[in-house]
């Protein structure tokens, strides 16, 4: 089992991540697989969105307010 850290104060196990994806997709394996593939392709193509960002930075707060 792999353990992931996003640099914050918590660590997420691979099993927890998979369970979250399954739950979001109502345990539909095909939809879960598509979501995982989409998620990791987005993280690869746009790393600045997912890594090394400060949630209290004004630019990030503005984006959050819009969404």
VOPAGU-2260 file (C-alpha; in pm, 1 decimal, decimal comma):
REM VOPAGU-2260
SITE   aa  ch    i         X         Y         Z
SITE  UNK   A    0       0,0       0,0       0,0
SITE  UNK   A    1     138,5     339,6     -96,0
SITE  UNK   A    2     103,0     641,7     126,5
SITE  UNK   A    3      67,8     987,9     -27,0
SITE  UNK   A    4     143,7    1322,7     128,6
SITE  UNK   A    5      37,9    1649,8     -26,3
SITE  UNK   A    6     286,3    1839,9     186,1
SITE  UNK   A    7      20,8    1927,4     443,6
SITE  UNK   A    8     -16,9    1780,7     789,4
SITE  UNK   A    9    -197,8    1466,3     679,9
SITE  UNK   A   10    -121,2    1154,2     481,9
SITE  UNK   A   11    -371,2     969,3     263,2
SITE  UNK   A   12    -344,0     599,1     184,8
SITE  UNK   A   13    -402,7     458,8    -162,6
SITE  UNK   A   14    -701,5     259,3     -31,0
SITE  UNK   A   15    -872,3     570,1     105,7
SITE  UNK   A   16    -831,8     748,6    -226,7
SITE  UNK   A   17    -979,9     455,6    -419,0
SITE  UNK   A   18   -1273,5     430,1    -179,7
SITE  UNK   A   19   -1346,8     801,2    -224,4
SITE  UNK   A   20   -1349,1     767,3    -602,0
SITE  UNK   A   21   -1578,1     462,4    -580,9
SITE  UNK   A   22   -1816,0     639,3    -345,8
SITE  UNK   A   23   -1833,4     945,6    -571,8
SITE  UNK   A   24   -1926,5     724,3    -864,8
SITE  UNK   A   25   -2181,5     513,5    -669,7
SITE  UNK   A   26   -1953,4     208,9    -691,4
SITE  UNK   A   27   -1970,0     200,2   -1073,0
SITE  UNK   A   28   -1630,3      58,7   -1170,0
SITE  UNK   A   29   -1626,2     198,3   -1525,8
SITE  UNK   A   30   -1717,0     549,5   -1414,3
SITE  UNK   A   31   -1465,0     527,5   -1129,8
SITE  UNK   A   32   -1189,8     427,9   -1373,1
SITE  UNK   A   33   -1278,5     720,1   -1601,0
SITE  UNK   A   34   -1274,0     961,6   -1308,0
SITE  UNK   A   35    -932,9     837,5   -1191,5
SITE  UNK   A   36    -788,7     865,3   -1542,4
SITE  UNK   A   37    -932,1    1214,8   -1583,6
SITE  UNK   A   38    -807,8    1326,4   -1243,4
SITE  UNK   A   39    -452,0    1209,3   -1298,4
SITE  UNK   A   40    -436,1    1347,2   -1652,7
SITE  UNK   A   41    -550,1    1687,7   -1520,9
SITE  UNK   A   42    -286,3    1675,5   -1245,9
SITE  UNK   A   43     -20,9    1592,7   -1505,7
SITE  UNK   A   44    -128,3    1861,4   -1753,9
SITE  UNK   A   45    -193,7    2136,3   -1496,3
SITE  UNK   A   46      26,5    2078,5   -1190,0
SITE  UNK   A   47       8,9    2443,1   -1079,7
SITE  UNK   A   48    -359,9    2399,6   -1000,5
SITE  UNK   A   49    -300,4    2108,3    -763,8
SITE  UNK   A   50      43,7    2152,6    -608,2
SITE  UNK   A   51     228,6    2417,5    -409,0
SITE  UNK   A   52     -60,0    2656,4    -370,3
SITE  UNK   A   53    -150,2    2860,8     -69,4
SITE  UNK   A   54    -526,4    2845,8      -1,9
SITE  UNK   A   55    -523,2    3186,6     165,8
SITE  UNK   A   56    -343,2    3360,5    -120,1
SITE  UNK   A   57    -563,3    3635,5    -264,9
SITE  UNK   A   58    -549,2    3496,1    -619,3
SITE  UNK   A   59    -665,1    3152,7    -500,7
SITE  UNK   A   60    -940,7    3302,0    -283,4
SITE  UNK   A   61   -1070,2    3501,5    -580,6
SITE  UNK   A   62   -1086,3    3187,6    -794,0
SITE  UNK   A   63   -1265,8    3004,3    -512,9
SITE  UNK   A   64   -1519,3    3286,6    -481,2
SITE  UNK   A   65   -1594,5    3270,3    -854,4
SITE  UNK   A   66   -1641,3    2895,5    -856,0
